[in-house]
Amino acid sequence: MPARVDASARSLIEEHGTRAVLVAVERLNQSIDERDIHSRDFWAQVVHAIHEHQPLKQRVSGRSRQANPRPT
């Protein structure tokens, strides 16, 4: 993985914690909307890197219960 991608992923994780992937996906979607292929590819790699740095269990445990309520 390119150093710039890894550095961006780590920076987003440090700044946003478990919401880092949501921030990166928002930027990915924006680059898609703007038809910016280079940015799209970069942000897709950042999203992937965040998933590698944050295991699924960590991302799920960071959600609030109200944001994802369980049926009763």
N, C-alpha and C positions, 0 to 999 in steps of 0.2 A: 504494500500500500504506500502511495506517495507520502512523503513527510508532510506536505501541506494539508493533505486530507486528514491525516492522523492528528496533526496539530489543531485543525479546526474542530474535529470531533471532540478532542479532549477539552478544548476551550469551551465549547458549548455545554459539555457535561459539567464542567466546573462552575459555569455561570448559571445553568438552568436545572441541573440535577436530572431527575427522572423525566423532566419535560424536554430535555435536549433533543430527543428524536422528533418531537412535535414541531419544534422550532426549525429543525433541518428540513422536515417534510414540507413545512410552509414555504420555505425558500425554494425547495425543489419545485413545488407546484407553481410558484411565481415565475420561475425560470421557464417552465413549460408553457405557461400562459403567454410569456413574452417571446416564445420561440427562440430562446437563447440556448442553443445546443451545448455550448461549452460549459455554461453555468449548470445546465441540467445534468450533464455528466458528472461534474464536480460534486453537486449536492447529492446526487444518487450515491456516490462513493462515500460521502460523509455520513449519510443515513446508514449505510452498511457498516461503516466503522463504528458508529455509535452502538449499533446492535452487537458488534463484537465486544465492545468495552463494557456494555451493560447487559448482563444476562437477563433473560426474560423474567425470571423470578424477581429480580431487583426492580424492573420496570413495573411489573404488576403490583408489587407491594407498595410502590410509591403512589398509587392511585388512591383517592379517597373513596370510602364506601358509598357516599352519596352520588358520586360521579358514575358509579357502576353498581347500582343496587341489585341485590339478589332477590329473586321472587320469594314470597313467604307462603 
